[in-house]
Amino acid sequence: MGKGAFLAPGSPNTLVIPFDGETWIVDPGAYPERGEELARGLDKGKRKTVLVTHSHSDHLAAIPKLVELTNAVVACPYLESCSARSVEIRRAL
């Protein structure tokens, strides 16, 4: 991993990658509380991008809270946004 990147343990493990003035958060996790936990640990001055690899619930549930607290942008494969079951999560995607 690159300088400053780390793997936050949890469900699933979340990869956090500082990159060129922003922070990428890959697959943030299964619970809204996880979004709060991740948000507390992120550099407040950097733009945040949440990268979703696929729309299983253990990768998505933390997204709405993480977006709310950090104004993160969410990126995912096009068809994945359609398959998220939660309306709140679909809006974030």
Secondary structure, 3 states (H helix, E strand, C coil): CCCCCEEECCCCCEEEEEECCEEEEECCCCCHHHHHHHHHCCCCCCEEEEECCCCCHHHHCCHHHHHHHHCCEEECCHHHHHHCCCHHHHHHC
